[in-house]
Amino acid sequence: MLSDAQSICSVQLGLIAYRAGLEAQAAYAERRLRGEIGDTLLLCEHPPVFTLGTNADPDHVLADDAELVQRGIEVHRTDRGGEVTWHGPGQQVGYVIADLRRRGRDVHRFCRDLEEILLRTLDDFGLQGEREEGRSGAWIGRHKVGALGVRVRRWITTHGFCLNVDCDLSPYDRIIPCGIFDCGVTSMSHALRRPIALEPVRARLCAHFAEVFGG
């Protein structure tokens, strides 16, 4: 039998529809529950979509139906925790399929571990990421660069994090992101004032996932 460290893996899903991402998570979660795979990071991008978590206020989507159609943005109510956020090209989404029965059944620790992956990745690119007191995710100053949204069922996690790498930030103007009124949203490329390719960021996210979840 493989050790937990050896069974850690990452899977590249590429650019996929949001609903297809949900289906992939469900399939991997069932396999994790049965012990067929170890903790797994699913990496993907989505076409433009606003997603509303279980706590989301639909009024936090400021765009009306006509604007959503014009901009090609879908809207999905989903089963993760949290508020409204945006996914789209140039943003790296990481869905973490983990067994919390092997990690102390500690959801708070799990969320802090996801933040640690984001913070280590930002540091690799010369960015000083931080945690914000009382708020989840990864921050650069007063601007959020990485968001969390998770679900735990039978102690198996789904959903996870998203990291703004080199994406269009204008859709955030049409929502109240994560229910936060008093802070902004940024991306790695905006903070560094230069373009960033997704592939090296993916590589660092995979490496840090193995470090944090395999340690």
C-alpha positions as CSV (number, residue, x, y, z in Angstrom):
1,M,0.0,0.0,0.0
2,L,1.3,3.5,-0.8
3,S,1.9,5.9,2.0
4,D,-0.1,9.1,2.1
5,A,2.9,11.1,0.9
6,Q,3.4,8.7,-2.0
7,S,-0.2,8.7,-3.0
8,I,-0.5,12.5,-3.3
9,C,-1.2,13.5,-6.9
10,S,-2.2,16.4,-9.1
11,V,-4.4,16.1,-12.3
12,Q,-4.5,18.7,-15.0
13,L,-8.1,19.1,-16.4
14,G,-7.4,22.1,-18.7
15,L,-10.1,24.5,-19.7
16,I,-13.5,22.9,-18.8
17,A,-17.0,24.0,-18.3
18,Y,-18.0,24.7,-14.7
19,R,-20.5,21.9,-14.6
20,A,-17.9,19.4,-16.0
21,G,-15.7,20.5,-13.1
22,L,-18.4,19.6,-10.6
23,E,-18.8,16.2,-12.2
24,A,-15.1,15.5,-12.1
25,Q,-14.9,16.4,-8.5
26,A,-17.8,14.1,-7.6
27,A,-16.1,11.2,-9.4
28,Y,-12.8,11.8,-7.7
29,A,-14.5,12.3,-4.3
30,E,-16.1,8.8,-4.6
31,R,-12.8,7.3,-5.4
32,R,-11.1,9.0,-2.5
33,L,-13.9,7.8,-0.1
34,R,-13.3,4.2,-1.3
35,G,-9.5,4.6,-0.8
36,E,-8.7,4.1,-4.4
37,I,-6.7,7.3,-4.7
38,G,-4.8,9.6,-2.3
39,D,-5.5,13.2,-1.7
40,T,-5.7,14.8,-5.2
41,L,-5.4,18.3,-6.6
42,L,-7.5,18.9,-9.7
43,L,-6.2,22.0,-11.6
44,C,-8.3,23.7,-14.2
45,E,-9.6,26.9,-15.8
46,H,-13.2,27.7,-16.5
47,P,-14.9,29.8,-19.1
48,P,-16.3,33.0,-17.5
49,V,-18.8,32.2,-14.7
50,F,-20.1,33.7,-11.5
51,T,-20.6,31.1,-8.8
52,L,-22.8,31.5,-5.7
53,G,-21.9,29.5,-2.6
54,T,-24.4,28.3,0.0
55,N,-24.2,31.7,1.9
56,A,-24.4,33.9,-1.2
57,D,-26.8,36.7,-1.6
58,P,-28.0,36.7,-5.2
59,D,-28.2,40.5,-5.1
60,H,-24.4,40.5,-4.9
61,V,-24.5,39.7,-8.7
62,L,-24.8,43.3,-9.9
63,A,-25.1,42.4,-13.7
64,D,-28.6,41.8,-15.1
65,D,-29.4,39.0,-17.4
66,A,-28.9,41.0,-20.6
67,E,-25.4,42.1,-19.5
68,L,-24.5,38.5,-18.5
69,V,-25.5,37.3,-22.0
70,Q,-23.7,40.1,-23.7
71,R,-20.5,39.4,-21.7
72,G,-20.8,35.6,-22.0
73,I,-20.8,35.0,-18.3
74,E,-22.8,32.0,-16.9
75,V,-24.2,32.0,-13.3
76,H,-24.2,28.8,-11.2
77,R,-25.5,28.2,-7.7
78,T,-23.2,25.7,-6.2
79,D,-22.8,23.6,-3.0
80,R,-19.5,25.1,-1.7
81,G,-19.4,27.4,1.2
82,G,-18.9,31.1,0.7
83,E,-20.3,34.0,-1.3
84,V,-20.1,35.1,-4.9
85,T,-17.0,34.8,-6.9
86,W,-15.8,34.8,-10.6
87,H,-13.9,32.2,-12.5
88,G,-12.4,32.7,-16.0
89,P,-9.4,32.2,-18.2
90,G,-6.1,33.3,-16.6
91,Q,-7.3,32.3,-13.2
92,Q,-6.0,29.0,-11.8
93,V,-8.7,26.9,-10.0
94,G,-7.6,24.1,-7.7
95,Y,-10.2,21.6,-6.5
96,V,-8.8,19.6,-3.6
97,I,-10.1,16.1,-3.0
98,A,-8.9,15.2,0.4
99,D,-9.8,12.8,3.2
100,L,-10.1,14.7,6.4
101,R,-10.4,11.5,8.4
102,R,-6.6,11.3,7.9
103,R,-6.2,15.0,8.8
104,G,-7.9,15.2,12.2
105,R,-11.3,16.0,10.9
106,D,-10.2,19.6,11.2
107,V,-11.9,21.8,8.5
108,H,-10.2,25.0,9.9
109,R,-6.8,23.4,9.5
110,F,-7.7,22.3,6.0
111,C,-8.6,25.9,5.0
112,R,-5.4,27.2,6.5
113,D,-3.5,24.5,4.6
114,L,-5.1,25.7,1.3
115,E,-4.0,29.3,2.2
116,E,-0.5,28.0,2.8
117,I,-0.3,26.6,-0.7
118,L,-1.3,29.9,-2.1
119,L,1.1,31.9,0.0
120,R,4.1,29.7,-0.8
121,T,3.2,30.0,-4.5
122,L,3.0,33.8,-4.3
123,D,6.4,33.9,-2.6
124,D,7.9,31.8,-5.4
125,F,7.1,34.7,-7.7
126,G,8.4,37.5,-5.4
127,L,5.0,38.5,-4.0
128,Q,4.4,39.0,-0.3
129,G,1.1,37.2,0.2
130,E,-0.6,37.5,3.6
131,R,-3.6,36.2,5.5
132,E,-6.2,38.8,6.5
133,E,-7.6,38.6,10.0
134,G,-11.1,37.2,10.1
135,R,-11.2,36.6,6.3
136,S,-10.1,33.6,4.3
137,G,-7.9,33.4,1.2
138,A,-4.6,35.0,0.2
139,W,-4.1,38.8,0.1
140,I,-1.6,41.3,-1.2
141,G,-2.1,44.3,1.0
142,R,-5.8,45.1,0.9
143,H,-6.5,43.2,-2.3
144,K,-7.5,39.6,-2.4
145,V,-5.6,37.5,-4.9
146,G,-6.7,34.0,-3.9
147,A,-10.1,32.8,-2.7
148,L,-11.3,29.7,-0.9
149,G,-14.6,27.9,-1.0
150,V,-14.9,24.3,0.2
151,R,-17.4,21.6,0.9
152,V,-17.0,18.6,3.2
153,R,-19.2,15.5,2.9
154,R,-18.5,12.2,4.7
155,W,-15.2,14.0,5.6
156,I,-14.1,14.1,1.9
157,T,-13.5,17.6,0.6
158,T,-14.4,19.1,-2.7
159,H,-14.0,22.6,-4.3
160,G,-10.9,24.4,-2.9
161,F,-9.2,27.6,-4.1
162,C,-8.8,29.9,-7.0
163,L,-5.7,32.1,-7.7
164,N,-5.9,35.1,-10.0
165,V,-2.7,34.7,-12.1
166,D,-3.2,36.8,-15.3
167,C,-6.8,37.4,-15.8
168,D,-9.3,40.0,-16.7
169,L,-10.3,41.7,-13.4
170,S,-13.3,43.7,-14.8
171,P,-15.9,41.0,-14.0
172,Y,-15.3,41.6,-10.3
173,D,-16.8,45.0,-10.8
174,R,-20.1,43.3,-11.5
175,I,-20.3,41.4,-8.2
176,I,-19.6,41.9,-4.5
177,P,-16.7,39.4,-4.5
178,C,-16.8,37.1,-1.4
179,G,-19.3,39.5,0.1
180,I,-16.6,42.0,0.8
181,F,-17.4,45.7,0.3
182,D,-14.3,47.4,1.6
183,C,-11.4,45.7,-0.2
184,G,-10.3,45.1,-3.7
185,V,-9.3,42.2,-5.9
186,T,-6.0,41.8,-7.7
187,S,-4.0,39.3,-9.7
188,M,-0.4,38.2,-9.7
189,S,0.3,39.9,-13.0
190,H,-1.3,43.1,-11.9
191,A,0.8,43.1,-8.7
192,L,4.0,42.4,-10.6
193,R,3.1,44.7,-13.5
194,R,4.0,42.1,-16.1
195,P,2.4,39.1,-17.7
196,I,2.6,35.7,-16.1
197,A,2.1,32.3,-17.7
198,L,-0.1,29.8,-16.0
199,E,2.1,26.8,-16.4
200,P,4.9,27.8,-14.0
201,V,2.2,28.8,-11.4
202,R,0.6,25.4,-11.8
203,A,3.9,23.7,-11.3
204,R,4.5,25.5,-8.0
205,L,0.9,24.9,-6.8
206,C,1.4,21.2,-7.4
207,A,4.8,21.2,-5.6
208,H,3.3,23.0,-2.5
209,F,0.3,20.8,-2.5
210,A,2.6,17.8,-2.2
211,E,4.6,19.5,0.5
212,V,1.6,20.5,2.6
213,F,-0.7,17.5,2.2
214,G,2.1,14.9,2.0
215,G,4.0,16.2,5.0
